[in-house]
C-alpha cells in the first residue's frame, strides 16, 4: 500500500505538469485566441450547413468532397 506522502507527490507533480503543458500550448499556439475561435466557429457553421444539405438530399459524394476541401483549408492555416 502506498504511503500518504507518495499520493500527494503524484498529485503535485501532475498539477505542475498540467500547468507547464498549458503554458507551453498557449505560448506555441499558431493563432491568437480570437482567430482560433473564429476558425472553430466557421468550421462549425460549414459543418452545420453541410448536414442540413445532406438532410435535404445532397449526395454523399458532394458532402465528402466539401468536407475534404474544408479540412485542407483548415490545415493550411
Secondary structure, DSSP 8 states (H G I E B T S, - for coil): ---HHHHHHHHHHHHHHHHHHHHHHHHT-SS-HHHHHHHHHHHHHHHHHHHHHHHTT--HHHHHHHHHHHHHHHHH-
